[in-house]
């Protein structure tokens, strides 16, 4: 058969990236923007990929996308899928990741934590034939899609595109640049990456532009150039100023949902350790009712956490240390000092730390927070093999229309 000839087939299910999957004999063919049960006409564009030409029989779960850039911009994969079906599918991703590790447990319905939208965005800045532009990349491409607005962002990021474009024009964008823009209580916090070192003259120009744009803070590769107002965020009763470019949950609603589930899992424990704590979104909330010891690789994040803890009345004692938990995980005897453990690692998971968690005998509860069901399942398998029970997993969706999903799992001895 000619590979360029149009094909007609029925989509069987959604793949883990949100593509429609059809079976041609024993081969899976992936088609973006197609839904299960749909009869589609496609063009083969690779060994296992096809481009959607027409939907011949539409799924009842198909809805009208909310954004004109959809299917061009690579930021969203599933705007054409009904929200209830989307949340159900994301829950299935968690169930499948656990199943592949031989784990069966209660996976409750997915929590919708989109809230008012994303409070942080990374915009790509490129020099194009039309001048310097900012936006997102086309799906599976390095081609920039310049955008004026994005409906999945919080209204507080309405000026992010303008800010990134103006900074790119000043810097010239001779090399690919990225601008991480965060909406804070003090205004937009911007960290620009990709330019390299700048001289004093350019530093002055950037500072003047940041003031003109009304930014809270402007940084280059994490180095603060100027701060006009504190780029602070509320975490429970505490007010935190995160380090420039530091990690932050994508939505405020997502952070609150993850923290609520973590606190519910910890229960009445009086002394809690928070591993991979970041600047304190869980630790500072936990400290409203328990003593907390936080550990995090980045010292600047630990410093932010401790400053916030000292400035907040009514918290229980908070200790915090900078420590590489990948190379120097807390040992079982150290973990035995706590009644409950919370861990929230990056996407790579916490394999080395999980082995130590599995050996801890005195804590009664472990709460795992994860942005990667596959590495969570791997680490959960280690804990289960060490005698822990995974009693409940709650998926949390703060990346609407994407294939990403967060989760919180509760383990008991």
Residue pairs with C-beta under 8 A, 6 or more apart in sequence:
3 44
4 43
4 44
5 44
6 41
6 42
6 43
6 53
7 24
7 41
7 42
7 43
7 44
7 50
8 39
8 40
8 41
8 42
8 56
9 22
9 24
9 29
9 39
9 40
9 42
10 22
10 37
10 38
10 39
10 40
11 20
11 21
11 22
11 31
11 34
11 35
11 36
11 37
11 38
11 40
12 21
12 22
12 23
12 36
13 20
13 21
13 36
14 20
14 21
14 35
14 36
14 89
15 21
15 28
15 30
16 93
16 96
16 403
17 30
17 77
17 403
18 32
18 77
18 78
18 81
18 402
18 403
19 30
19 31
19 32
19 34
19 77
20 30
20 31
20 32
20 33
20 34
20 35
20 36
20 38
20 40
21 28
21 29
21 30
21 31
22 28
22 29
22 31
22 34
22 40
22 50
23 29
27 48
28 48
29 42
29 44
29 48
29 49
29 50
30 48
30 49
30 50
31 40
31 42
31 49
31 50
31 51
31 52
32 51
32 52
32 71
32 77
32 139
33 52
33 71
33 80
34 40
34 42
34 52
34 55
35 58
35 59
35 61
35 62
35 80
35 81
36 59
37 57
37 59
38 55
38 56
38 57
38 58
38 59
38 62
39 55
39 56
39 57
40 52
40 53
40 54
40 55
40 56
41 53
41 54
41 56
42 50
42 51
42 52
42 53
43 50
43 51
43 53
44 50
45 51
55 62
61 81
61 82
61 85
62 80
62 81
62 82
63 79
63 80
63 81
63 82
64 80
65 71
65 79
65 80
66 79
66 151
67 73
67 76
67 79
67 150
67 151
67 152
69 75
69 136
69 145
69 147
69 150
70 76
70 79
70 80
71 139
72 138
72 145
73 135
73 136
73 137
73 138
73 139
73 145
73 147
74 136
74 137
74 138
74 139
74 140
74 141
74 145
75 136
75 150
75 152
75 402
76 152
76 401
76 402
77 139
77 401
77 402
77 403
78 86
78 89
78 401
78 402
78 403
79 401
81 89
83 112
83 400
86 397
86 400
86 401
87 109
87 110
87 112
87 395
87 397
88 110
90 110
90 395
90 397
90 403
90 405
91 107
91 109
91 110
91 395
93 373
93 395
93 403
93 405
94 107
94 373
94 393
94 395
94 405
94 407
95 107
96 373
97 373
97 374
97 376
97 377
98 104
98 105
98 107
98 373
98 377
98 380
98 393
100 374
100 377
101 377
101 378
101 380
101 381
102 381
103 377
103 380
103 381
103 384
103 390
105 390
105 391
105 392
105 393
105 409
106 391
106 392
106 393
107 393
107 394
107 395
108 392
108 393
108 394
108 395
109 395
110 394
110 395
110 396
110 397
110 405
111 257
111 261
111 394
111 395
111 396
111 397
112 397
112 400
113 251
113 253
113 254
113 256
113 257
113 258
113 396
113 397
113 398
113 406
114 152
114 251
114 253
114 254
114 397
114 398
114 400
115 154
115 251
115 252
115 253
115 254
115 398
116 154
116 155
116 156
116 251
116 252
116 253
117 151
117 152
117 153
117 154
117 155
117 157
117 251
118 152
118 153
118 154
118 157
118 250
118 251
118 398
119 154
119 156
119 157
119 182
119 183
119 248
119 250
119 251
119 252
120 157
120 180
120 181
120 182
120 183
120 248
120 250
121 150
121 153
121 157
121 160
121 180
121 181
122 178
122 179
122 180
122 181
123 134
123 135
123 136
123 160
123 161
123 164
123 178
123 179
123 181
124 134
124 135
124 136
124 137
124 144
124 176
124 177
124 178
125 132
125 133
125 134
125 164
125 165
125 167
125 168
125 171
125 173
125 176
125 177
125 178
125 179
126 132
126 133
126 144
126 168
126 173
126 176
126 177
127 168
127 172
127 173
127 174
128 144
128 146
130 146
131 169
132 165
132 168
132 169
132 172
132 173
133 144
133 146
133 165
133 168
134 146
134 147
134 161
134 164
134 165
134 168
134 179
135 144
135 145
135 146
135 147
135 161
136 144
136 145
136 147
136 150
137 143
137 144
137 145
138 144
138 145
147 161
148 161
149 158
149 161
150 157
150 161
152 400
152 401
153 160
154 183
154 251
154 252
156 183
157 181
157 183
157 188
159 188
159 213
160 179
160 181
160 188
162 213
163 179
163 181
163 188
163 190
163 213
163 215
164 179
164 181
164 190
166 209
166 213
167 177
167 179
167 190
167 192
167 206
167 209
168 177
168 179
170 202
170 205
170 206
170 209
171 177
171 192
171 195
171 202
171 206
175 194
175 195
175 196
176 194
177 192
177 193
177 194
177 195
178 192
178 193
178 194
179 190
179 191
179 192
179 193
180 190
180 191
180 192
180 193
180 245
181 188
181 189
181 190
182 188
182 189
182 190
182 231
182 242
182 248
183 189
184 216
184 230
184 231
184 232
184 233
185 230
185 231
185 232
185 233
185 234
185 239
186 216
186 217
186 228
186 229
186 230
186 231
186 232
187 214
187 215
187 216
187 228
187 229
187 231
188 213
188 214
188 215
188 216
189 215
189 216
189 217
189 219
189 231
189 244
190 210
190 215
190 217
190 218
190 219
191 219
191 220
191 221
191 222
191 244
191 245
192 218
192 219
192 220
192 221
193 220
193 221
193 245
195 220
195 221
198 206
198 220
203 225
206 218
206 220
206 225
207 218
207 225
207 226
210 218
210 225
210 226
210 228
211 226
211 228
214 228
215 228
216 227
216 228
216 229
216 230
216 231
217 224
217 226
217 227
217 228
217 229
217 231
217 244
218 224
218 225
218 226
218 227
219 225
219 244
219 245
221 245
222 243
222 244
222 245
223 244
224 244
230 241
231 241
231 242
232 239
232 240
232 241
233 239
233 240
233 241
233 242
233 248
234 240
235 255
235 259
235 279
235 280
235 281
235 284
235 285
235 308
236 259
236 284
236 285
236 288
237 284
237 288
237 312
237 314
237 315
238 280
238 284
238 308
238 309
238 311
238 312
238 315
239 308
239 311
239 312
240 279
240 280
240 281
240 284
240 304
240 305
240 307
240 308
241 304
241 307
241 308
242 248
242 279
242 301
242 304
243 279
243 298
243 300
243 301
243 303
243 304
246 278
246 279
246 298
246 300
246 301
246 304
247 278
247 279
247 301
247 346
248 255
248 278
248 279
248 281
249 255
249 258
249 281
249 398
250 398
250 399
251 398
253 398
254 396
254 398
254 406
255 281
257 396
257 398
258 281
258 282
258 344
258 369
258 396
258 406
258 408
259 281
259 282
259 285
261 367
261 369
261 394
261 396
261 408
262 282
262 285
262 286
262 342
262 344
262 367
262 369
262 408
263 285
263 286
263 289
265 340
265 342
265 365
265 367
265 408
265 410
266 272
266 286
266 290
266 340
266 342
266 365
266 367
267 340
267 365
269 290
269 338
269 339
269 340
269 364
269 365
270 290
270 291
270 339
271 290
271 291
271 292
271 293
271 337
271 338
271 339
271 340
272 286
272 290
272 291
272 292
272 293
272 338
272 339
272 340
272 341
272 342
273 292
273 293
273 294
273 295
273 330
273 335
273 337
273 338
273 340
273 341
273 342
274 282
274 283
274 286
274 292
274 293
274 294
274 295
274 342
274 343
274 344
275 295
275 325
275 330
275 341
275 342
275 343
275 344
275 345
275 350
275 353
276 295
276 296
276 297
276 325
276 343
276 344
276 345
276 346
276 350
277 283
277 294
277 295
277 296
277 301
277 302
277 305
277 320
277 344
278 296
278 298
278 301
278 305
278 344
279 296
279 301
279 302
279 304
279 305
279 308
280 294
280 301
280 304
280 305
280 308
280 309
280 320
282 342
282 344
282 369
283 292
283 294
283 305
283 318
283 320
284 305
284 308
284 309
284 312
284 315
284 318
286 292
286 342
287 309
287 315
287 316
287 317
287 318
288 314
288 315
288 316
289 316
290 316
290 340
291 316
291 317
291 318
292 316
292 317
292 318
292 319
293 318
293 319
293 320
293 321
293 338
294 302
294 305
294 318
294 319
294 320
294 321
295 320
295 321
295 322
295 323
295 325
295 330
296 302
296 305
296 320
296 322
296 323
297 322
297 323
297 324
297 325
297 326
298 322
299 322
302 320
302 321
302 322
305 318
305 320
306 318
306 320
309 315
309 318
309 320
323 330
325 345
325 350
325 352
325 353
326 348
326 350
326 352
326 353
327 352
329 350
329 352
329 353
329 355
329 356
330 353
330 356
331 356
332 356
332 359
332 360
332 361
335 341
335 356
335 357
335 360
335 362
335 363
336 360
336 361
336 362
336 363
337 362
338 362
338 363
339 362
339 363
339 364
339 365
340 363
340 364
340 365
340 366
340 367
341 357
341 360
341 363
341 365
341 366
341 367
342 366
342 367
342 368
342 369
343 350
343 353
343 357
343 366
343 367
343 368
343 369
344 368
344 369
344 370
345 353
345 370
345 375
345 379
346 371
347 371
347 372
347 375
348 372
348 375
349 370
349 372
349 375
349 376
349 378
349 379
350 375
350 379
351 375
351 378
351 379
351 382
354 379
354 382
354 383
355 382
355 386
357 366
357 382
357 383
357 386
357 388
358 382
358 383
358 385
358 386
358 387
358 388
359 386
361 413
363 413
364 412
364 413
365 410
365 411
365 412
365 413
366 383
366 388
366 410
366 411
367 408
367 409
367 410
367 411
368 376
368 379
368 380
368 383
368 408
368 409
368 410
368 411
369 406
369 407
369 408
370 376
370 379
370 406
370 407
370 408
370 409
371 404
371 405
371 406
373 405
373 407
376 407
376 409
380 390
380 409
380 411
383 390
383 411
384 390
387 413
388 411
388 412
388 413
389 411
389 412
389 413
390 409
390 410
390 411
391 410
391 411
391 412
392 409
392 410
393 407
393 408
393 409
393 410
394 407
394 408
394 409
395 405
395 406
395 407
396 405
396 406
396 407
396 408
397 405
397 406
398 406
399 405
399 406
